[in-house]
Amino acid sequence: MEKKPKYDLVLFILLMALGFLPMLQGWLHFIPTKSLYGVTETAEKPEFELNAYRSGDYAKQAEAYTSEHFGFREPIIRLYNQYLWDFYHKTYAKDVVGGKKGWLYYPQSVRDYYGQELLCWHNSTDEAKEKFDREVKYLNWARSILKESGVDLLVFMAPEKGFLYPEFLPRGEKDTTTFNACDYFAQRFEETGFPHIEMTHWFQQIKDTVDYPLIPQAGAHWIFPSVYAVDSLSRLMGELKGIELPKIKIGEAYQIRDADHDYDNDLEELLNLAFPLRHPYGYCPRHEVSIEQESSNMKPKVLFIGNSYFWSMNLFVPFDEMFETTEFWYYFSTAYSGDSLTETTSVNHLDFIEKLLDFDYVVWFTTGNQMNKGTSDFAAKIILNLCYSKKELDKTYKHIFDSLGLATGTPIVDSNDRSQLWSTAYKIVFDHPERYFPELNADSLPKSRNPWSTCQTVIQNAKLEQVLLMEAHNIIEGKPLMRDMVDPEAKRRRVEHLVAEMIEEVKAKPLLMQQIEEKAAKNGISVEQQTLIDARWIVNRLIEKKYFSLEAP
């Protein structure tokens, strides 16, 4: 008699294996899985404590940790996301909105098209216009002050996907009571003559002349079309200074590698699906890009301050061949410099004024929808730092910090609380600088200047002979010589005091000390002698411009 197959035993073993397999995967990770895209907050493994167990906190912490570390978490989440997307066209990705025919958008881009983004950042349209007008004024002032040191400030606004391809946006109702921030800034820049480039309208005009999307169907950023933007930017730079920059030459198309697709589908990656989406509209083509340089061309130093749209420009255009120096401050937070922009540091650790004045151009750029936030405090920061010394600004911030601390009614000892209070103090000043520096209420260019902004420019060319020329200029103009002023001994002591302070400031600036060392070697004198000469020249120059007073403080 034949024995029956033990189906129940086989089934039991299979079920047990399936049950324990995720546990083994969670411990051993013996099967490789594809990581999920996006930012996640990792839960720490809790330590067992009796009090936490009794209160239920341990159970909550253990549940949070287990939900992030169970076996096959990534493929399970991807399969679930695929189910939601295929059957309901729904996603839990906060930074992605699904449009028609598989097009993907940032939610802020969708809201901007329908006129809803502005009121996410401002209480009313009048408040927004007041803020934007103030920032346009500050940018024009900053440009004028920087021009005194040979630096050109300009604004660049990258194209907005929602306005380029509105036909694929999800359905929505336009808010006709608001206005478009990007258009408003562009109009105000035109009225005030501020140099700028607004790319959305130009890309709208050329989108039907090309057979590929200017911004990919499943991506948020421009890809190769960013090259056309850099070409426009370099032409504007040349016009501002009356020079010719190296020219961009676009060559033959080349095969796209798999790795190059990252920029084409960055929004799709955030969906974390199990299978890739269909892209009936294809990817953007790539072309060989080279730089043509003639003997009459000049390679300037350029500082970019802006968002992630910069990376596409840097990817396709060899900036090292086009510019002498390129530096990028990502969201005015992290500074990228050096070869291939691989060196990083916090912008807060840099000497703001010294860095700004070391470049020929400062390009502040953003995307259309981000203009709803204005310049994200950039306009206020740059005008405050250009007009007032660090000592004056720190005094103002400290006064507000102390006031906020008193308002809490309790001593601020926690480092996180102190950090939050400092951030609030800065924000209060940046939102309304004119309340703390009344000079900024006027419509005319402020007369105040941060003395160091003049020092940085002067020191690069300072020579002892120039001091003598300045005194000769006083004779020609019928002005008294400095050495013949009233109370020459008091004047001498005041100047020596200022020179001593200036020497200490100069020594604290590594970049300036490097320049001084080079000049000392060229002039055949010691670094100390060259530092003293430069410090004396700077002080005399600042006295002449009335930035320093000869009266003892």
Residue, then its C-alpha position, 0 to 999 in steps of 0.5 A: m500500500e502506497k503512502k500518501p505524500k505528506y502535503d500538510l508537512v510540506l505546506f507547514i515547512l513552507l509557511m514556517a520558512l516564509g514566516f522566518l525568512p523576513m526575520l533572517q533577512g532583517w538580521l543577516h541581509f543575505i539578499p541584497t535589496k535596492s535602497l529607497y530614495g528620499v529622506t527618512e528619519t532613522a529610529e534608534k534601537p531602544e534600550f529596555e527600561l522597566n519604567a519605559y516598559r510600564s509607561g508604554d514608551y518602550a513599546k512605541q519605540a520598539e515598534a518604530y524601530t522594527s517597522e524600519h528594520f524588518g526583512f525585505r522592507e524595501p521591496i515590500i514598500r515598493l510593491y505597495n507603492q506600485y499598487l497604489w500608483d497603478f490602481y489609484h494613481k496615488t502616492y505617499a511621496k510628499d514631493v511628487v504630484g502625478g499629472k496627466k499621461g505619466w507626467l510628474y511635478y513638484p507640488q509647489s510647481v503645481r500650486d504656483y501655476y494655479g496661483q496658490e503658492l504665494l499665500c503659502w508664504h505670505n498672509s496677503t498679496d499686499e504683504a508679499k508685494e511690500k516684501f518683494d519691492r523692498e528686496v528689489k530695492y536692496l538688490n539694486w543697492a547691493r549691486s551699486i555698492l558691489k560695483e564700487s569694488g568692480v563686482d557685478l551682481l545679477v539674478f538668474m531665474a531658471p524655468e518652471k516646469g508647471f508653466l512650460y507643460p501646463e497641459f499635463l498638470p493635474r486638474g485644479e482651479k486657479d486663484t485669481t486673487t493672487f499674482n505670480a511672484c516670478d513675473y512680478f520680480a521680472q517686471r520690477f527688475e525691468e523697471t529698475g534696470f536690474p540685470h536679470i535673466e528669466m528663463t520660463h518665458w524664453f523656454q515657452q517660446i522654444k519648446d515647440t521647436v524641439d522634439y524633446p521635453l525641455i524638462p523631462q517627463a519624470g524629472a524636476h530639473w532641466i538637463f541638457p537645455s541648461v547649456y543654452a541658459v549658461d550661454s545666455l548668462s555668459r553673454l549678459m556677463g560680457e555686456l555688463k563689463g564690456i568684455e568677451l567671455p569664452k564661447i560655448k560650442i554645441g557639437e554632435a549628440y552622444q549615447i546616453r549612459d544609464a548613469d546619466h538618467d538620474y537627472d531625467n527621472d529624479l521625481e520618479e525615483l521618489l515614488n519608490l515603485a517596483f517597476p519603472l514608468r513608461h516614458p513615451y516622450g523620451y529623454c532629453p538628448r545630450h550633445e558634446v559641449s566645448i569651449e572656444q577661447e580667443s586671445s581677446n576673451m577673459k575668464p572671470k571669477v564667478l560665484f553662484i548662489g542658488n538651488s540645485y538647478f546649478w548642478s545640471m549647468n555644471l554637469f554639461v558645461p566645463f566651467d573650469e575652461m570658461f571661468e577662472t574660478t567657480e564657486f557654488w553656495y547651495y541655498f546660501s548654506t553649503a559652499y562648494s569650491g576647488d577642483s570639480l567643486t569637491e571641497t565643501t564648507s559651511v557658508n557661515h564659516l566664511d568671511f562673507i564680504e571677503k568672499l563676495l569681493d573676491f569675485d567678478y560676478v555674483v549670480w543669485f539664482t532660483t526657480g520660478n516657484q521659489m520666488n514666492k519666498g522672495t530672495s530667502d533673506f539674501a537681499a537683506k543679508i547682502i545689504l546689511n553686510l555691505c553697509y554695516s560692520k560685523k560689530e554693529l550687526d552683532k550688537t543688533y542681533k544680541h539685543i534682540f536675542d536678549s529681548l527674546g530670552l527675557a520674554t521667555g521668563t526663564p533662563i536659557v541654558d539648553s543649547n538647542d533653545r539658544s540656537q533657536l533664539w539666535s535663529t529667530a533673532y536673525k530672522i527678525v532683522f532679515d524680515h525688516p532691516e529698516r526697523y533696526f537701521p532707519e537709513l534703509n527706509a529711504d529710497s536713496l542709496p545708503k551712505s553707510r559702508n562696512p569698512w572691510s568692503t573697501c579694505q578688500t578692494v584696496i589691499q589687492n593693489a596697495k603700494l607705498e607710492q599710492v600714499l604719496l600720490m594721495e598726498a600729492h592729490n591733496i596739494i593739487e586740490g588745495k586740501p591740507l596734508m594729513r600730516d599738517m592737520v590740527d593736533p598732529e600728535a593726536k592724529r598720529r596716535r589715532v592713525e597708529h591705533l587704527v593701523a594696529e587694528m587693521i594689521e590684526e584684521v588683515k592677519a586674520k584673513p588667510l586669503l589676504m595674507q596670501q596676497i600680501e606674501e606674494k607682493a612681499a616676495k615681488n617687492g623684495i621685502s619682508v611679509e611684516q613690512q608689506t603688511l604694515i605698508d598695506a595696513r597704512w594705505i588702507v587706513n589712509r584710504l578709509i580716512e579719506k573716504k570718511y569711513f574712519s574718523l581722526e577723532a579718538p573714540 
